[in-house]
Amino acid sequence: MGEFELLALLRERLPAAGPRVRLGSGDDAAITIPGGATATSVDALVEGVHFRRETASLREIGRKALATALSDLAAMGATAGEAYVVLGAPEEAGEPELLEIGAGLAAVAAETGTTIAGGDLVRAPALTLAITVVGHAPRPEDFVTRAGAHPGDLLVVTGALGGAAAGLLLLEDVKLAGALGAVAPGTGSLDPATADALRRRQLDPTPRLAAGAALAAAGATAMIDLSDGLAGDAGHVAAASAALLVIEAETVPIAPGVAAVAVATRRDPLKLAVAAGEDYELLAAIPPEGLGAARKALAAIDTPLTEIGRVEVAEDARGRAEIRRRDGEAVPSRGFDQLRRPRRPR
Amino acid sequence: MGEFELLALLRERLPAAGPRVRLGSGDDAAITIPGGATATSVDALVEGVHFRRETASLREIGRKALATALSDLAAMGATAGEAYVVLGAPEEAGEPELLEIGAGLAAVAAETGTTIAGGDLVRAPALTLAITVVGHAPRPEDFVTRAGAHPGDLLVVTGALGGAAAGLLLLEDVKLAGALGAVAPGTGSLDPATADALRRRQLDPTPRLAAGAALAAAGATAMIDLSDGLAGDAGHVAAASAALLVIEAETVPIAPGVAAVAVATRRDPLKLAVAAGEDYELLAAIPPEGLGAARKALAAIDTPLTEIGRVEVAEDARGRAEIRRRDGEAVPSRGFDQLRRPRRPR
C-alpha cells in the first residue's frame, strides 16, 4: 500500500469536518474560514524520546499526541478547531500500525470537536508525530496568554498533580505496583484501580479545553498548561508577566496514589507533583473577584479547582516563581527542558 | 544551552512579524487575525530520507524545508502568512548547527513575507523539519484547489522541469559533471554555471508564490505544485477534477542542462522532466480566455509560462492524466510516492 492509498484510508476514518472547514485533507492545503482570531500551536512526540512502544500502545500514542497539542489551546482559553498532523513512520510500520495511530488521533478529535484538516506522511527512522492545532475565539484579546498575571491575582490549578510522573514510574517498573504495599505500608495502599489511573494519567492525558474556556470567561489574566511541571511552568508565567508567583507547597493538590509511589521510590511526593511534567492541568492567575465565577463554572464541568498561591510584585523585570513550604523553606525544583532531557526515554 | 535559551536565540534571528500576527512564538500558542479565509498545509523533511548532510548544508536544509512548504500555498494562489516549525534535532546537533538551520528558515521567511510565528524543538534520532504554513485570501473561493479543471481548459506550467532531478544526479555523483563533455559530446556542453544552476534547483527551490497568485487572479480553475513530478501531479489534478488531462510531451519545457545529464546517465530527458519531482513549479488549468492575462502577469514577474496541453472529458469519474508524444505514444511515468521511496536517501 502506498502513501496516497493509506492517506485515503486514514481520511475515511476521521470524524466529519467542523463548520469552519471548507476543504479538508487531500488538496495542496486545507481551506478554513477562521472567524475573528486564531491561536496556533505546534507539538511533537518522538519514539524513544517522548514515548516507548513497550509501555504505550499505538492508539495511546496517537491519542496523546493530539491531546497534548490541544492542551496548549486549552491554556489559551481557545475553542479547538483544526489539527494538521505530520506522521513520520519507520519502514517496518505497516498499514495496521498506522491505522491504529490514526484511530487514536480520530478518537481525540471526535471527543474534542477537532477537525483533522490535513497531514503529511513521511518515512522517518523513529515514529514521529508533529501536530499543529488551531483554536478560535471571537477577538484576539479573548485569548489568555502567559503574560497578564498581575500582583494581587490568585493562582489556581485544575485537577491534581504528580499523577503522570507516578504513572511513568509504574510503567517503567512493572514490579513496583505489586511491591508497593510491602515497601511502604505507612503511605496508604495503592489499589489496582488507583495504580491504573496513574498509568492512564501518563498515557492518556485529557486536554482541559472546557476548563480553559471557563477560566478565560471568568477573567483569568494568565494561563499555562502544565507540561514541564508546576515549578517550571509557573516560572514561564512569572517571566512572561514580570511578576513574582508564590505557591504554597501544602496547598498543591496531589493526585491519589502519588504519595505511595513516591515513598516506595524514595522520592518526595511534592517534588513529583511540582517538578515532573505531563499532568496537562492548567495553572491560571485570576483576580480575587473572578474566583467565585471560576469555581462555579469548573464545578459545573466536574473539574476540581484549587487555590495554590498568589501573584506578587517581582524584584526585577525577569519575574520569578517560588514554591514555599509553610515553614518558609523554598522547594528546590526545576522545569523540564527538552534538550536537557535525560537519555532514558519516557 | 537548553531548549528555552536556544529558542530565544532562534527567535531573535527571525524577521519581524507580519501585521496579522498579534503574538508570535514564545507563549502556549501564537495569536493571529486571519481575515477572510486561510489555506493551511503541512510538510516534513527527514534526514536520510529527503536530504543528506553530505550534499546539503544546514542553511540549505532550513531554506528548502520552508520553501517546499510554502510551495503548497503558491499552488492555492494564497498570500503567504505564518509558518510553525517543528525542529527535531539529534543529540549531536549543537547550537551553531541549529542556528544555521534557523538562518535558512529566517532567510526564506524574509524573502517571502512569511512570519515564523511558533515552533517546537525536540530531540529526534534524525534531523527532522515539520512545517505548517498558513496562507490567506479574502474569501475561500479565491483559493485554487486541484478540483476545478474543466474540459476545454488549457494546461500551463511555470518555469522549466527536470532541473531538480538532474541536480540530484550531479550532487550524488560528483564526478558526473566533469565527465559530461566526454561522455555525451553530442548533447551540448554542461558548463559549470549550468551544472551549478541544476544543483541549486535541487537544493534551493523557489516557491512560486507570486506566479500562483497571478494565475489565480487570471482565472485558473485548478492548480498544483510539482513536488511528485508532472505525471503524478497531473494525475492528482485529473483525479480531483474527474477530468482527462492530456499533456503534449514535446511542449514540456525542460531546464537547460537536463538533456546533457540525462544522456550521460542513460536516461530519457523527458522522463527526468515528467517523472522526477521536486521542481516546485506550478501546473494550472486555465480557460482559454484567461491565458492572455496569465501570460502578461507572469511576464511582469519574469516567470516563464508554457502551454503544455488541455483538459478533456474523462472516460470515468476517476479522471486520468496522459503524457503523449506527437506520434501518439504515451510516456510511461509515475509520480513519487513517499512510502515507496527507495532506500537511498536523496
Interface residues (C-beta under 8 A of the other chain):
Chain A: M1 G2 E3 F4 L6 R22 L23 G26 D27 D28 A29 A30 I31 T32 I33 P34 G36 A37 T38 A39 T40 S41 V42 D43 A44 L45 V46 G48 V49 H50 D72 L73 A75 M76 A78 E82 Y84 V85 V86 G88 A89 A117 G118 G119 D120 L121 V122 R123 A124 P125 A126 T128 A130 T132 V133 V134 G135 P140 F143 T145 R146 A147 M223 I224 D225 A240 D337 Q338 L339 R340 R341
Chain B: M1 G2 E3 F4 L6 R22 L23 G26 D27 D28 A29 A30 I31 T32 I33 P34 G36 A37 T38 A39 T40 S41 V42 D43 A44 L45 V46 G48 V49 H50 D72 L73 A75 M76 A78 E82 Y84 V85 V86 G88 A89 A117 G118 G119 D120 L121 V122 R123 A124 P125 A126 T128 A130 T132 V133 V134 G135 P140 F143 T145 R146 A147 M223 I224 D225 A240 D337 Q338 L339 R340 R341
